[in-house]
Amino acid sequence: MREATKYEGWVYTWGGSTPEVGFDCSGLVQWTFKKSGVSVPRTATEQYSATQRIDAKDVKAGDLIFFKGTYGGANHISHVGIVVNETKMFDSNSSGIGYHNYSAGYWKQHFAGFGRVKP
């Protein structure tokens, strides 16, 4: 998480996956995990497929949270963030890179599930 928070306040960059270019949601997740020595796929859809589904009661900081229908169709896994606590995630979205509430409003409406990166 320390790696991710270095980029707090940066603007969202579609397709971005490095500090030199900037980050989209899945690029930020991939970069953060890579810096911890863990390989995860590039896109939110691929990250969803590569993680173990977990119940909300079992979620821990550092798990991933996925959203569907933010673009590309109602059931398309289209966004990912890193869970901070039971209401907040750290992610890159059109509001920029930072902490965002996932437990209400827009994000709650598009919630798809939680995932844990497989060891």
C-alpha positions in Angstrom: 0.0 0.0 0.0 2.9 2.3 0.7 3.8 2.2 -3.0 0.3 3.1 -4.1 0.0 6.1 -1.8 3.1 7.7 -3.4 0.8 8.6 -6.3 -2.1 10.1 -4.3 -3.3 13.2 -6.0 -2.1 12.2 -9.5 -4.6 12.4 -12.3 -6.1 9.3 -13.9 -4.4 8.2 -17.1 -6.3 5.8 -19.4 -4.0 2.8 -20.2 -1.3 4.0 -17.8 0.7 1.5 -15.8 3.9 3.2 -14.8 4.9 6.4 -12.9 6.4 7.8 -16.2 3.0 7.7 -17.9 0.5 7.7 -15.0 -2.0 5.1 -13.9 -5.4 3.8 -14.7 -7.1 1.6 -12.1 -5.6 -1.8 -13.0 -2.3 -0.3 -13.9 -2.0 1.1 -10.4 -2.9 -2.2 -8.9 -0.4 -4.1 -11.1 2.4 -1.6 -10.4 1.8 -1.7 -6.6 1.9 -5.5 -6.4 4.9 -5.7 -8.8 6.8 -3.5 -6.4 6.0 -6.0 -3.6 7.3 -8.8 -5.8 3.8 -10.2 -6.7 2.8 -10.6 -10.3 -0.8 -9.7 -11.2 -2.4 -9.4 -14.7 -2.8 -6.0 -16.4 -6.6 -5.4 -16.7 -9.3 -5.3 -14.1 -11.1 -8.2 -15.9 -7.9 -10.3 -15.8 -7.2 -9.4 -12.2 -10.8 -10.4 -11.3 -10.3 -13.8 -13.0 -6.9 -14.3 -11.3 -8.0 -13.6 -7.7 -9.8 -15.8 -5.2 -13.3 -14.5 -4.4 -13.8 -13.7 -0.8 -16.8 -12.7 1.4 -17.1 -9.2 2.7 -16.7 -10.5 6.3 -13.3 -11.9 5.3 -11.9 -8.8 3.5 -8.6 -7.4 4.7 -6.6 -4.3 3.8 -4.7 -5.1 0.6 -7.4 -7.2 -0.9 -8.9 -6.0 -4.2 -12.4 -4.7 -4.8 -14.0 -5.0 -8.2 -16.8 -3.1 -10.0 -18.8 -3.9 -13.0 -20.7 -1.8 -15.6 -18.7 1.4 -15.2 -18.1 1.0 -18.9 -18.3 -1.8 -21.5 -21.7 -3.3 -20.5 -23.6 -3.9 -17.3 -21.7 -7.1 -16.3 -18.2 -6.2 -17.6 -15.6 -6.1 -14.8 -14.4 -2.6 -15.5 -12.8 -1.2 -12.3 -10.5 -2.3 -9.5 -9.3 -0.7 -6.3 -7.2 -1.8 -3.3 -9.2 -2.2 0.0 -8.1 0.1 2.8 -10.9 -0.7 5.3 -14.6 -1.6 5.4 -15.6 1.6 3.6 -12.6 2.9 1.7 -10.4 1.9 -1.2 -7.4 3.4 -2.8 -7.7 3.6 -6.6 -7.3 5.5 -9.7 -10.5 6.9 -11.3 -11.8 10.0 -13.0 -11.6 11.8 -9.7 -7.9 11.1 -9.6 -5.7 8.7 -7.5 -6.6 8.5 -3.9 -8.9 7.2 -1.2 -12.5 6.8 -2.2 -15.6 5.5 -0.4 -16.9 2.3 -2.0 -19.7 1.7 0.5 -22.3 4.1 -0.9 -23.5 5.8 -4.1 -21.9 5.2 -7.4 -19.4 2.6 -6.3 -22.0 0.6 -4.3 -24.2 0.4 -7.3 -21.5 -1.1 -9.4 -20.0 -3.4 -6.8 -19.0 -6.8 -8.2 -17.0 -8.5 -5.5 -13.8 -8.8 -3.5 -10.8 -10.7 -4.5 -7.6 -11.9 -2.8 -4.4 -12.2 -4.9 -3.5 -15.9 -4.9 -0.1 -16.7 -3.5 
